[in-house]
Each structure stands twice: as structure tokens, then as C-alpha cells.
Amino acid sequence: MSDQTTWPDFELVPADDDLTPDEELALLSDPDDFVLAPDQEDQPLPFGKSIWIDLDDRPGHPPTVVHGIDSFVVWATVALKTKMGTWEIFPDDFGMEDPDRLVGHPDDTERRAEYMRDVRQTLRQYDRVTNVGNFQWELDDTGEVVEVSIEVELDGDELVLLEVPVGSH
């Protein structure tokens, strides 16, 4: 039995022996080698696609792929429900300092102001967010905030309404 596996119609590209691995790495890490085309320099990144996150976590419902603005809504909802540093898959600054800041503190205007600052800072990490405002508070019978509605402006002209349950899940 041979130590080599052969694949029909498949050839490996010969190694470029002219460069050392360090030289190849230096070439790949030089930012001047990766320049966007002139018509793409100032363009925001596309929204792409994502998997819709169901905060009610209803078992038995298959995942739904979403595109465009809905993809941003998924990103924003996850960011606003996540405490910074919780998930290794995200950068350390992804999420809120304290997504549970309002839980158990009905009618605390100072905490609401801190929460709004944290929301603005979190959402502005997304390169297409140009403004965050018009916070509306949904209260339960005890006066505790249970949901926040937030208007987010994208690219200076698109308004998105986020409705986010308060507190992490």
C-alpha cells in the first residue's frame, strides 16, 4: 500500500521556493497590498445574511435565514442581550457592559440614562449605524421596564425599530 493517495484530475501547485515563510507572511500582512477598488472605498459593508434568533426559544421551530435589514436586527438584538466578554466567538468589546442594568430597578432614571449610553455605544460598533435614539420604555404592572424600543438610523437614511426585552437570557 502506498503512503501517497492519488486523486484523479488533481494536481498540487508546486511550492514557491523563492520566498521563505516569513517573507510570505510579511507580504500577506502588508496593508498596502490590499487596496479596495476606488468605487468601493467609501461603501459600507453589505448586511449579508444571518440566522434569526428567537428569544422565546421555541423548540421544534427550524432556523430561519434572514437577509438585509433583518440581519442587522439579529446582530443588534444579540449585541444588546450579551454582556461584554461573555462569548469567546465575539470580540471583547462586543455587547453591553450590563444588559441587566434595569432589572429590579423600576423608575430609576439614572439607570435608564446609563442603559441608553451603553446601548448607543454598543450599536455604534456596527459600521452602518449613524444614529441611535427615541427610546420608548414598556413597563409591567410594577413599573419595571420589560422591553425597550429603540430607533436606529442606518446609512443616514434608513430607520429601523428595535424592540428588545430587558435583561439577558
Secondary structure, 3 states (H helix, E strand, C coil): CCCCCCCCCCCCCCCCCCCCHHHHHHHHCCHHHCCCCHHHCCCCCCCCEEECCCCCCCCCCCCCEEECHHHHHHHHHHHHHCECCCCCCCCCCCCECCCCCCCCCCCCHHHHHHHHHHHHHHHCCCCCEEEEEEEEEEECCCCCEEEEEEEEEECCCEEEEEEEECCCC
